[in-house]
Amino acid sequence: LGAIPARDALFVFTNKRRTKAERFPKNLMILIEKEIIPEEVLANPEDWNETGEEHHDELDVTKASIFWRRTVRKKFVHKTQKARSPLIAPAPLSTIPGTLLAPALAAQIITDKYEDHLPHYRQSQRSRRRHDIDIGRQTLNTWTHATARHLTPIDQAIRKEILQASELQIDETPIDYLDPGHGSTREGRLWAYRDTISGTCYFDWHPGRGAKCLLDFLGYDEETNTIAYQGAMHTDGYTVYDIVAAKHGLRHAGCLSHTRRKFTDLRKASPEVTVPILLYIQRIYHIEKQTRQTAAPPACRNLIRQARSRPIAEKLHRFVLEERQRHLPGSDVAKVINYTLNQWQKILVCFEDGSLELDTNLVENMILSLIHISEPTRPERIS
């Protein structure tokens, strides 16, 4: 740690302003409206050689419109065989069976509802107000379910791929929903499963967070009392994960980041304990960042962790054990210390396997990007 003050070593922020190229995607469509050539060049073009160009860009948008996408089927009758029935090509299958939906409109309805939190009744109001089209919210709800059923094979393929993963990061987060007849908002859970190798992520919604939710996804068979998934689980400290992993013999890794957060919450109240612990963890993550920048394969990352990170982790463990003796069992510091010690053996699993991350931040980030927790949301009715 050298001479870096603890208050400076923990958090370093930069205030670098992002450029236009960083704020907008490279594949954003560019419509060239016109090219401007100086009048002097236009007057005598043979006197000039073009050496380059500069751009003046304005961010614009195309107004949304709803229209019929029509396929015309021509009907024919035979010129001489008058008794023959008229001939016409078979009607094409609907993109989404049982609906009038084209793919783009289906994608907009689903994105508006689940990504931008725009309920069906507001989408219905918008279609009447902006397009003078009457699409009721019940119709929108029917279309949404039909689209979901149409995409079921993709859902099943992703789930099958996830269950073949050698390691899964798993997390769940609360989501409020409306249950007709209950009278108030209820809390459901969105479970996320992320394959650490391929990056594939599967989201599974349940009205609760019990062990059955986890077992159902992992392929539990009541008759044989076994589950289909046989890889490693990487989770936080929720006890359901411990129960399932222990019962079915799954390798179970813990999350160093959750431990860090708990000590960060106590940093101002008990800096004499939390600051040294956070500095130990910071050193571990600094080594991890260096390793990631070199794109080291799992075997190399495991060697680096054993040589450099594991000794720091052992010092951290000894420090936490010593501090446990200095605090009353019911204090906030003691609770966080006990949590850390209870999770320690699972955290060490990450130091013994270079293919594992040190935390479950990647799957948590997937959840954040999906539901925008930072934005206020209106509870949705789950049919």
C-alpha positions as CSV (number, residue, x, y, z in Angstrom):
1,L,0.0,0.0,0.0
2,G,3.0,2.2,0.4
3,A,2.4,5.8,1.5
4,I,-1.0,6.2,-0.2
5,P,-3.4,7.5,2.5
6,A,-6.4,5.2,3.1
7,R,-8.9,7.9,2.2
8,D,-7.3,8.3,-1.2
9,A,-6.6,4.6,-1.8
10,L,-10.2,3.4,-1.6
11,F,-11.9,5.5,-4.2
12,V,-10.5,7.3,-7.2
13,F,-12.8,9.1,-9.5
14,T,-12.1,10.7,-12.9
15,N,-14.0,13.5,-14.5
16,K,-13.1,13.0,-18.1
17,R,-15.7,14.1,-20.6
18,R,-16.6,11.5,-23.2
19,T,-16.3,12.4,-26.8
20,K,-19.1,12.2,-29.4
21,A,-17.6,9.0,-30.7
22,E,-17.7,7.4,-27.2
23,R,-21.3,8.5,-26.6
24,F,-22.9,7.3,-29.8
25,P,-22.6,3.8,-31.4
26,K,-20.3,3.5,-34.5
27,N,-23.1,1.8,-36.5
28,L,-25.6,4.7,-36.0
29,M,-27.1,5.4,-39.4
30,I,-25.8,8.5,-41.3
31,L,-27.9,10.2,-43.9
32,I,-25.9,12.5,-46.2
33,E,-28.3,15.3,-46.9
34,K,-26.0,17.4,-49.2
35,E,-22.4,18.2,-50.1
36,I,-21.3,21.8,-50.0
37,I,-18.5,22.8,-52.5
38,P,-17.1,26.3,-52.3
39,E,-18.3,28.6,-55.1
40,E,-14.8,29.4,-56.2
41,V,-14.2,25.7,-56.8
42,L,-17.5,25.3,-58.7
43,A,-16.5,28.2,-60.9
44,N,-13.1,26.7,-61.9
45,P,-13.0,23.0,-60.9
46,E,-10.0,22.3,-63.1
47,D,-7.9,24.5,-60.9
48,W,-8.5,22.5,-57.7
49,N,-7.7,19.0,-56.3
50,E,-9.9,17.5,-53.5
51,T,-7.8,16.7,-50.4
52,G,-10.4,15.7,-47.9
53,E,-13.7,16.6,-46.2
54,E,-15.1,17.8,-42.9
55,H,-18.5,17.0,-41.4
56,H,-21.3,19.0,-39.8
57,D,-23.6,16.5,-38.0
58,E,-27.0,17.1,-36.4
59,L,-28.8,14.3,-34.5
60,D,-32.2,13.7,-36.0
61,V,-35.0,11.2,-35.7
62,T,-37.6,9.6,-38.1
63,K,-41.2,9.9,-37.0
64,A,-42.8,6.6,-36.2
65,S,-45.6,5.5,-38.5
66,I,-48.0,2.5,-38.6
67,F,-48.9,1.0,-41.9
68,W,-50.1,-2.2,-43.6
69,R,-47.4,-4.4,-45.0
70,R,-49.4,-6.0,-47.8
71,T,-48.6,-9.1,-49.9
72,V,-50.7,-9.1,-53.1
73,R,-51.9,-12.5,-54.3
74,K,-53.0,-12.4,-57.9
75,K,-56.1,-14.5,-58.9
76,F,-56.3,-16.2,-62.3
77,V,-58.9,-18.1,-64.4
78,H,-58.1,-20.4,-67.2
79,K,-58.7,-18.9,-70.6
80,T,-60.2,-22.0,-72.2
81,Q,-61.1,-24.3,-69.3
82,K,-64.0,-22.2,-68.0
83,A,-65.1,-24.9,-65.5
84,R,-61.9,-24.7,-63.5
85,S,-61.8,-22.9,-60.2
86,P,-59.9,-19.6,-60.1
87,L,-56.2,-20.1,-59.3
88,I,-54.5,-18.2,-56.5
89,A,-51.3,-18.7,-54.6
90,P,-51.6,-19.9,-50.9
91,A,-51.7,-17.1,-48.4
92,P,-48.4,-16.7,-46.6
93,L,-48.3,-17.7,-42.9
94,S,-48.6,-14.9,-40.4
95,T,-45.3,-13.9,-38.9
96,I,-46.8,-14.4,-35.5
97,P,-49.6,-17.0,-35.7
98,G,-53.1,-15.7,-34.8
99,T,-52.2,-12.0,-35.1
100,L,-51.9,-9.1,-37.6
101,L,-48.4,-8.3,-36.3
102,A,-45.3,-7.7,-38.3
103,P,-42.0,-8.3,-36.5
104,A,-41.2,-4.6,-36.1
105,L,-44.5,-3.7,-34.4
106,A,-44.3,-6.8,-32.2
107,A,-40.7,-5.7,-31.2
108,Q,-41.9,-2.2,-30.4
109,I,-44.8,-3.3,-28.2
110,I,-42.6,-5.6,-26.2
111,T,-39.7,-3.1,-25.9
112,D,-42.1,-0.3,-24.9
113,K,-43.6,-2.5,-22.1
114,Y,-40.6,-4.3,-20.7
115,E,-37.7,-2.1,-21.6
116,D,-39.2,1.4,-21.3
117,H,-42.0,0.5,-18.8
118,L,-44.9,1.8,-20.9
119,P,-48.0,-0.2,-20.0
120,H,-50.4,-1.4,-22.6
121,Y,-53.1,1.1,-21.8
122,R,-50.6,3.9,-22.5
123,Q,-49.5,2.3,-25.7
124,S,-53.2,2.1,-26.7
125,Q,-53.7,5.8,-25.9
126,R,-50.6,6.7,-28.0
127,S,-51.9,4.8,-31.0
128,R,-55.2,6.7,-30.9
129,R,-53.6,10.1,-30.2
130,R,-50.8,9.9,-32.7
131,H,-52.0,7.6,-35.4
132,D,-55.8,7.7,-35.0
133,I,-55.8,3.9,-34.7
134,D,-57.9,2.0,-32.1
135,I,-55.8,-0.8,-30.7
136,G,-57.2,-1.8,-27.3
137,R,-55.0,-2.8,-24.4
138,Q,-56.6,-6.3,-24.4
139,T,-55.5,-6.7,-28.0
140,L,-52.0,-5.5,-27.1
141,N,-51.9,-8.0,-24.2
142,T,-53.0,-10.8,-26.5
143,W,-50.4,-9.9,-29.1
144,T,-47.7,-9.8,-26.4
145,H,-48.6,-13.3,-25.2
146,A,-48.7,-14.6,-28.8
147,T,-45.3,-13.1,-29.5
148,A,-43.9,-14.8,-26.3
149,R,-45.3,-18.2,-27.4
150,H,-43.8,-17.7,-30.9
151,L,-40.4,-17.1,-29.3
152,T,-40.7,-20.1,-27.0
153,P,-38.2,-22.2,-29.1
154,I,-35.6,-19.6,-28.6
155,D,-36.3,-19.6,-24.9
156,Q,-35.9,-23.3,-24.8
157,A,-32.7,-23.2,-26.8
158,I,-31.1,-20.6,-24.4
159,R,-32.2,-22.6,-21.4
160,K,-30.7,-25.8,-22.8
161,E,-27.4,-24.0,-23.5
162,I,-27.3,-22.5,-20.0
163,L,-27.8,-25.9,-18.4
164,Q,-24.8,-27.3,-20.3
165,A,-22.5,-24.6,-18.9
166,S,-19.6,-25.6,-16.6
167,E,-20.1,-22.6,-14.4
168,L,-23.1,-20.4,-13.7
169,Q,-23.4,-17.1,-12.0
170,I,-26.8,-16.9,-10.4
171,D,-28.6,-14.0,-8.8
172,E,-32.2,-12.8,-8.2
173,T,-33.8,-9.4,-7.7
174,P,-37.2,-8.2,-6.5
175,I,-39.8,-7.0,-9.0
176,D,-43.2,-5.7,-8.0
177,Y,-46.2,-6.9,-9.9
178,L,-50.0,-6.6,-9.7
179,D,-52.0,-9.6,-8.8
180,P,-55.8,-9.1,-9.6
181,G,-57.9,-9.6,-6.5
182,H,-55.0,-9.3,-4.1
183,G,-55.6,-5.6,-3.5
184,S,-52.0,-4.4,-3.4
185,T,-48.6,-4.7,-5.1
186,R,-46.9,-8.0,-4.6
187,E,-43.2,-8.8,-4.9
188,G,-41.9,-11.3,-7.3
189,R,-38.3,-12.3,-8.2
190,L,-36.4,-12.2,-11.5
191,W,-33.8,-15.0,-11.4
192,A,-30.8,-14.5,-13.7
193,Y,-28.4,-17.3,-14.8
194,R,-25.2,-16.3,-16.6
195,D,-22.8,-18.7,-18.4
196,T,-19.3,-17.3,-17.4
197,I,-17.7,-18.7,-20.5
198,S,-20.1,-17.7,-23.3
199,G,-21.7,-14.8,-21.6
200,T,-25.2,-16.2,-22.4
201,C,-27.8,-15.1,-19.8
202,Y,-31.2,-16.5,-19.0
203,F,-33.9,-14.7,-17.0
204,D,-36.6,-16.7,-15.2
205,W,-39.4,-14.9,-13.3
206,H,-41.1,-16.4,-10.3
207,P,-43.5,-15.0,-7.7
208,G,-41.1,-16.1,-4.9
209,R,-37.5,-16.9,-4.1
210,G,-37.7,-20.3,-2.6
211,A,-35.5,-23.3,-3.4
212,K,-38.2,-24.7,-5.8
213,C,-37.6,-21.8,-8.2
214,L,-34.0,-22.7,-8.4
215,L,-34.5,-26.4,-8.6
216,D,-37.2,-26.1,-11.3
217,F,-34.7,-24.2,-13.6
218,L,-31.8,-26.6,-12.9
219,G,-33.9,-29.5,-13.9
220,Y,-34.9,-31.3,-10.7
221,D,-36.4,-34.8,-11.1
222,E,-38.5,-35.8,-8.1
223,E,-38.4,-39.5,-8.9
224,T,-34.6,-39.7,-8.9
225,N,-34.0,-36.7,-6.6
226,T,-31.4,-35.4,-9.0
227,I,-30.9,-32.3,-11.1
228,A,-29.9,-32.0,-14.7
229,Y,-27.3,-29.3,-14.1
230,Q,-23.9,-30.6,-12.8
231,G,-21.6,-27.6,-13.1
232,A,-20.5,-25.0,-10.6
233,M,-22.7,-22.3,-9.0
234,H,-21.3,-18.9,-8.3
235,T,-23.7,-16.9,-6.0
236,D,-24.1,-14.5,-3.2
237,G,-24.7,-15.6,0.4
238,Y,-28.5,-16.4,0.1
239,T,-29.0,-19.7,2.0
240,V,-31.1,-21.3,-0.7
241,Y,-28.0,-21.6,-2.9
242,D,-26.1,-23.3,0.0
243,I,-29.0,-25.8,0.5
244,V,-29.3,-26.8,-3.2
245,A,-25.5,-27.0,-3.7
246,A,-25.0,-29.2,-0.6
247,K,-27.9,-31.5,-1.3
248,H,-26.9,-32.2,-4.9
249,G,-23.1,-32.0,-4.6
250,L,-22.5,-28.9,-6.7
251,R,-19.3,-26.9,-6.5
252,H,-20.3,-23.6,-4.9
253,A,-18.3,-20.4,-5.2
254,G,-18.9,-17.2,-3.2
255,C,-18.8,-13.5,-4.0
256,L,-16.0,-11.3,-2.7
257,S,-17.8,-8.1,-3.9
258,H,-20.7,-8.7,-1.5
259,T,-18.2,-8.9,1.4
260,R,-16.6,-5.6,0.2
261,R,-20.0,-3.9,0.0
262,K,-20.9,-4.8,3.6
263,F,-17.6,-3.4,4.9
264,T,-18.0,-0.3,2.7
265,D,-21.4,0.4,4.4
266,L,-19.6,0.5,7.8
267,R,-16.6,2.5,6.6
268,K,-17.6,5.8,8.3
269,A,-18.9,4.2,11.5
270,S,-15.9,1.8,12.1
271,P,-12.9,3.0,9.9
272,E,-10.3,1.3,12.1
273,V,-11.7,-2.1,11.2
274,T,-13.2,-1.6,7.7
275,V,-10.4,0.5,6.1
276,P,-7.7,-2.2,6.5
277,I,-10.1,-4.9,5.2
278,L,-11.1,-2.8,2.2
279,L,-7.5,-2.1,1.4
280,Y,-6.7,-5.8,1.4
281,I,-9.6,-6.4,-1.0
282,Q,-8.5,-3.5,-3.1
283,R,-5.1,-5.0,-3.6
284,I,-6.7,-8.3,-4.7
285,Y,-8.8,-6.5,-7.2
286,H,-5.9,-4.5,-8.5
287,I,-4.0,-7.8,-9.3
288,E,-7.2,-9.1,-10.9
289,K,-7.5,-6.0,-13.1
290,Q,-3.8,-6.4,-14.2
291,T,-4.4,-10.0,-15.0
292,R,-7.6,-9.2,-17.0
293,Q,-5.7,-6.6,-19.1
294,T,-3.2,-9.2,-20.2
295,A,-6.1,-11.5,-21.4
296,A,-4.5,-14.4,-19.5
297,P,-6.2,-17.8,-19.9
298,P,-7.8,-19.4,-16.9
299,A,-4.7,-21.6,-16.2
300,C,-2.5,-18.5,-16.0
301,R,-5.0,-16.6,-14.0
302,N,-5.1,-19.4,-11.5
303,L,-1.3,-19.4,-11.1
304,I,-1.3,-15.6,-10.6
305,R,-4.0,-15.8,-8.0
306,Q,-2.1,-18.6,-6.1
307,A,1.1,-16.7,-6.2
308,R,0.0,-13.1,-5.6
309,S,-3.7,-12.9,-4.5
310,R,-4.0,-15.9,-2.2
311,P,-1.4,-14.7,0.3
312,I,-3.2,-11.3,0.5
313,A,-6.5,-13.2,1.0
314,E,-4.9,-15.2,3.8
315,K,-3.8,-12.0,5.6
316,L,-7.3,-10.7,5.2
317,H,-8.7,-13.8,6.8
318,R,-6.3,-13.6,9.7
319,F,-7.2,-10.0,10.3
320,V,-10.9,-10.7,10.3
321,L,-10.4,-13.6,12.7
322,E,-8.5,-11.3,15.1
323,E,-11.1,-8.6,14.8
324,R,-13.9,-11.0,15.7
325,Q,-12.5,-11.3,19.2
326,R,-12.7,-7.5,19.7
327,H,-16.4,-6.9,19.0
328,L,-19.6,-7.8,20.7
329,P,-21.6,-10.5,18.9
330,G,-24.6,-8.3,18.3
331,S,-22.7,-5.3,16.9
332,D,-22.9,-4.3,13.2
333,V,-19.2,-5.0,12.7
334,A,-19.5,-8.5,14.3
335,K,-22.4,-9.3,12.0
336,V,-20.4,-8.4,8.9
337,I,-17.4,-10.3,10.2
338,N,-19.5,-13.4,10.8
339,Y,-21.0,-13.1,7.3
340,T,-17.5,-12.9,5.8
341,L,-16.3,-15.9,7.8
342,N,-19.4,-17.9,6.9
343,Q,-18.7,-17.2,3.2
344,W,-15.0,-17.6,3.3
345,Q,-14.6,-21.2,2.1
346,K,-16.9,-20.4,-0.9
347,I,-14.8,-17.3,-1.6
348,L,-11.6,-19.4,-1.6
349,V,-13.1,-21.5,-4.4
350,C,-12.6,-18.6,-6.7
351,F,-8.9,-18.5,-5.8
352,E,-8.6,-22.1,-6.8
353,D,-10.2,-21.9,-10.2
354,G,-9.0,-19.4,-12.8
355,S,-12.1,-19.7,-14.9
356,L,-14.2,-18.2,-12.1
357,E,-14.5,-14.5,-11.4
358,L,-14.0,-13.2,-7.9
359,D,-17.6,-12.0,-7.7
360,T,-21.0,-12.2,-9.3
361,N,-20.9,-8.6,-10.6
362,L,-21.3,-9.8,-14.2
363,V,-24.7,-11.4,-13.7
364,E,-25.8,-8.4,-11.5
365,N,-24.9,-6.0,-14.3
366,M,-27.0,-8.1,-16.6
367,I,-30.0,-7.6,-14.3
368,L,-29.3,-3.8,-14.0
369,S,-29.1,-3.4,-17.8
370,L,-32.4,-5.3,-18.2
371,I,-34.7,-3.7,-15.6
372,H,-33.1,-0.2,-15.1
373,I,-33.3,-0.4,-11.3
374,S,-32.1,3.2,-11.1
375,E,-35.3,4.4,-12.9
376,P,-38.8,4.6,-11.2
377,T,-41.0,1.8,-12.6
378,R,-44.7,1.2,-12.5
379,P,-45.7,-2.3,-11.3
380,E,-47.0,-4.4,-14.2
381,R,-49.9,-6.9,-14.2
382,I,-48.6,-10.4,-14.7
383,S,-51.1,-12.5,-16.7
